[in-house]
Amino acid sequence: MSGFDWIVPVILTIITAATPLVFAGIGELVTEKSGVLNLGVEGMMLVGAVSGFITALVTGNYFLAVAAAALAGAVMAFLFGVLTLSLMANQVATGLSLTLFGVGLSALMGQEFVGEPVSALGKLDIVGLSDLPFIGPILFAQDALVYLSFVMVALVSWFLYKTKAGLILRAVGDSHNAAHSIGYPVIAIRYLAVMFGGAMSGIGGAYLSLAYTPMWAENMTAGRGWIALALIVFATWKPGLVLVGAYMFGGITILQLHAQAAGLNVPSQILSMLPYLATVLVLVLISKDESRIRKHAPACIGKIFHPAA
Amino acid sequence: MTRKKFSGLISVAALAGALLMGGTATAEDKVGFIYVGPIGDHGWTYRHELGRQAVQEEFGDKVKTSFVESVKESSSEPVIRQMAADGYKLIFTTSFGFMNPTLKVAKQFPDVKFEHATGYKRADNVSTYSARFYEGRYVVGKIAGKMTKSNVIGYIGSFPIPEVVRGINAMTLAARSVNPDVTVKVAWVNTWYDPGKESDAAKALIDQGADIILQHTDSPAPLQVAENRGVWAVGQASDMAKFAPKAQLTAIIDNWDGYYIDRTRAVLDGTWKSQDVWGGFKSGMVELAPYNEAIPEDVVALAQETRKGIEDGSILPFAGPFNKQDGSVGAAEGSALDDGTLLGMNWYVEGVEGQLPK
């Protein structure tokens, strides 16, 4: 292929690879900012994927399908909330169980639907702009969920840092005792944050089953929930960096496939582990710089809140 | 050929299932099947399940068949042992990873016959069986060589093991025998199953000029991509035409029906003996889905001829002369590779691009 023709398709593929990570990542970021660590992202994504798929197949309405996926993810997250926030179970263990539960539950729900194809989520061509060379197909001819993923990142960023509610949420995540003592409902706020995370994970899963590979197959997320979790650490809990990280993680995968297809001699196994290596590297680096952690990492993450008597 | 399916149903559930179905003892002979995936996987396990159904249909009241699905390879031993203890006469364990557990249980139950798919360890009461899927890939290669316009064929590889490399080489040799300009690009995804990554690989290959996509991974995602992009693809393990009605040229299908019926009959007759079977077209283990109607008649004829040749032994996919990728001789004129070489194949033939990961 000559010139730069190849760049556009590569970028388009990277966008589809990154979008589920953006959704799951930005949702879990809000959850973690409220001081809760939910390791059940993979399970919530799967239940979202199968719920969205079934709804799309039965109703043919993709808006409903995405809503169902968000709802399913939120219900899973609510379950997590009941166990960890109300019953004060260990968050790590509960999150891991939620993933195992989600894998099994989604398989059960989807049993009758394996092998049923649906048509892919349509692209929204923005009239006039989508025909522009180069930037047209990239910026102005994506499906609605891709645009929504960008909107969500902007919204979350705005919410966390520009609104009072966001400030309260961060306060709850940084010191639940202090937030509680000045009268904020810590548990209720955390429920909302956890359920928002679940809803976003659900939509991330639905992006897989409706747009990325429009079908349902057991365990189709294939570990993307875990990448999303790594992504948040990589992004040092900053919404904008979650977006950058998702595109970087997606980009590495796609570029290594292209490199292989082009006959370049790249060790595909090493490239497959690069996202995780990058995360470990960032962990090491931020551990050296205490102030950066203190600034963005929620101080109360994973800690159980016992309301003071 | 290992099949890793990370199923949520863990062995506890599987074991409970095994206990339940072993509850009633009757005069009929019991034949059990142990699957690594869910029967609805639309691929590997699904095909074994069809084999079980064929056995049941063939023998009717004379045998009782049962299966346990989604058995994790690491915790399969108690499931296999439970079946053996419940008086099953013949047990099929259908994934590479069941090999050692099968051998272990077989030792404890010398009167029970075991059949293990794709393994290489046998015992007096343990047979092994597998299929020569590369024969199917050779026929597909002839079609691909004729159908490609860009002369670039894309191949999605799972893991660089001999089973997969053999398929790539067989396809490449066949394609270049009808079209010497063909080159084959390979993208390794390091997984048997990840629909997203498989579709990314398909897109990458198409973006690099491939107009035919082959895969040695389990999901139909690459076929969907091919359908969307308007290129050809070949289904894997079962007929995937419903995912790609326009794009699927054919599919290489695993068919265990005949083998399972034969082995069940051997147990009923008392003629069962431990053996190692590696069957291809001739045995019926490898089949092809109906050819796409868009394939020209002469190409279909060529494919049929090739298949017939393989069946009657007049065509050997790995017959010389051909070169390895590095230019050295793969097989000389008048010779063909033996099974031992095929089972350990770890090099590309000429025409495949890139370096084989080690």
Chai-1 contact restraints between the chains, C-beta under 6 A:
chainA,res_idxA,chainB,res_idxB,connection_type,confidence,min_distance_angstrom,max_distance_angstrom,comment,restraint_id
A,P9,B,D207,contact,1.0,0.0,6.0,A-B,restraint_1
A,T13,B,D200,contact,1.0,0.0,6.0,A-B,restraint_2
A,T13,B,K203,contact,1.0,0.0,6.0,A-B,restraint_3
A,A17,B,D200,contact,1.0,0.0,6.0,A-B,restraint_4
A,V103,B,G8,contact,1.0,0.0,6.0,A-B,restraint_5
A,G104,B,G8,contact,1.0,0.0,6.0,A-B,restraint_6
A,A107,B,G8,contact,1.0,0.0,6.0,A-B,restraint_7
A,Q111,B,G40,contact,1.0,0.0,6.0,A-B,restraint_8
A,V114,B,G40,contact,1.0,0.0,6.0,A-B,restraint_9
A,V114,B,H42,contact,1.0,0.0,6.0,A-B,restraint_10
A,G115,B,H42,contact,1.0,0.0,6.0,A-B,restraint_11
A,P117,B,F243,contact,1.0,0.0,6.0,A-B,restraint_12
A,Y212,B,G196,contact,1.0,0.0,6.0,A-B,restraint_13
A,T213,B,P195,contact,1.0,0.0,6.0,A-B,restraint_14
A,T213,B,G196,contact,1.0,0.0,6.0,A-B,restraint_15
A,T213,B,S199,contact,1.0,0.0,6.0,A-B,restraint_16
A,T213,B,A221,contact,1.0,0.0,6.0,A-B,restraint_17
A,A217,B,P195,contact,1.0,0.0,6.0,A-B,restraint_18
A,A217,B,S219,contact,1.0,0.0,6.0,A-B,restraint_19
A,N219,B,F6,contact,1.0,0.0,6.0,A-B,restraint_20
A,M220,B,P195,contact,1.0,0.0,6.0,A-B,restraint_21
A,A222,B,D194,contact,1.0,0.0,6.0,A-B,restraint_22
A,I254,B,D200,contact,1.0,0.0,6.0,A-B,restraint_23
A,L257,B,A187,contact,1.0,0.0,6.0,A-B,restraint_24
A,L257,B,D200,contact,1.0,0.0,6.0,A-B,restraint_25
A,L257,B,A201,contact,1.0,0.0,6.0,A-B,restraint_26
A,L257,B,A204,contact,1.0,0.0,6.0,A-B,restraint_27
A,H258,B,A204,contact,1.0,0.0,6.0,A-B,restraint_28
A,Q260,B,A187,contact,1.0,0.0,6.0,A-B,restraint_29
A,A261,B,K185,contact,1.0,0.0,6.0,A-B,restraint_30
A,A261,B,A187,contact,1.0,0.0,6.0,A-B,restraint_31
A,A261,B,A204,contact,1.0,0.0,6.0,A-B,restraint_32
A,A261,B,L205,contact,1.0,0.0,6.0,A-B,restraint_33
A,A261,B,Q208,contact,1.0,0.0,6.0,A-B,restraint_34
A,A262,B,Q208,contact,1.0,0.0,6.0,A-B,restraint_35
A,G263,B,E353,contact,1.0,0.0,6.0,A-B,restraint_36
A,G263,B,G354,contact,1.0,0.0,6.0,A-B,restraint_37
A,N265,B,Q355,contact,1.0,0.0,6.0,A-B,restraint_38
A,S268,B,W188,contact,1.0,0.0,6.0,A-B,restraint_39
A,S268,B,P357,contact,1.0,0.0,6.0,A-B,restraint_40
A,S272,B,N190,contact,1.0,0.0,6.0,A-B,restraint_41
